[in-house]
Amino acid sequence: MKIARRLEKLLRLVTRTPLTLMPQKEVQVEERQPDIEVQFFFNDIRKHAAKDGYRPMHLMGDHYLTTGVHHYYSVESVAPCGTARGTITFITPWAYPHSLWSGKRIQIQEGDRIVGYAIVVKLLNESLLGNPEATNS
């Protein structure tokens, strides 16, 4: 009986207490500013052009793949063997701080296939700014 009373008390307390530990609404990647400006290079592995809004994976460091949204300047799509200038907005930039710098080459992947790479031209998200001498990647 004591357990039932304790559970009843706890239930009343929980139902009266507002839930403050609920996660805040995440800002969608489409609503955020781009993280980096890059020069894209595709290696003719893809069968179709990459359209603006393309969301492949990017190898950050040696062991972290993350998705990012591509936006291309002045073109709607890039041929499978084409190049373009544009931006990438990553979905999890907080997971790999201080990992990029101007001139860094980032692999672009679809599953285990490397379909191209991006050379960082400009960092737009300061939290990603890293030191090229501090890593081998």
C-alpha positions, 0 to 999 in steps of 0.5 A, spaced: 500 500 500 505 504 501 508 503 494 501 505 491 501 511 495 508 513 493 507 512 486 500 516 486 504 522 489 509 521 484 504 521 478 501 527 481 507 531 482 509 529 475 503 531 471 503 538 475 510 539 473 512 542 466 517 539 462 523 543 462 527 538 459 524 537 452 529 539 447 528 545 443 526 545 436 532 544 432 533 549 426 533 546 420 539 546 415 535 549 410 534 555 415 541 556 417 547 560 413 552 556 409 558 553 413 563 554 407 564 556 400 567 551 396 569 549 389 566 543 387 569 537 383 565 531 380 569 525 378 564 522 373 562 517 378 555 519 378 550 518 372 546 524 373 548 531 374 548 534 381 542 539 382 542 545 387 540 542 393 544 535 393 545 532 399 551 527 399 555 525 405 562 529 406 568 526 410 570 530 415 577 528 418 578 520 418 572 517 421 566 522 420 561 522 415 556 528 415 551 530 410 551 537 407 546 541 402 550 544 396 548 550 393 551 552 386 552 559 384 550 561 377 548 554 375 542 549 377 546 543 376 553 540 375 555 535 370 557 528 373 564 530 371 563 538 372 566 543 377 562 549 380 563 554 385 558 554 391 556 553 398 555 547 403 551 547 409 552 541 414 547 538 418 552 537 424 557 542 424 558 542 432 560 535 431 567 537 428 569 544 430 576 546 428 576 541 423 576 546 416 581 551 413 582 554 407 584 549 401 582 543 405 580 538 400 573 534 403 571 528 399 564 528 397 561 521 397 554 517 396 555 511 400 562 508 399 563 511 392 567 517 392 563 522 387 568 528 387 571 533 392 570 540 395 576 545 396 574 550 401 575 557 399 572 560 405 569 559 412 563 562 413 562 558 420 568 560 425 567 554 429 569 550 424 576 554 423 582 549 424 589 549 424 592 545 418 598 543 422 594 540 427 592 534 423 594 530 417 587 529 414 
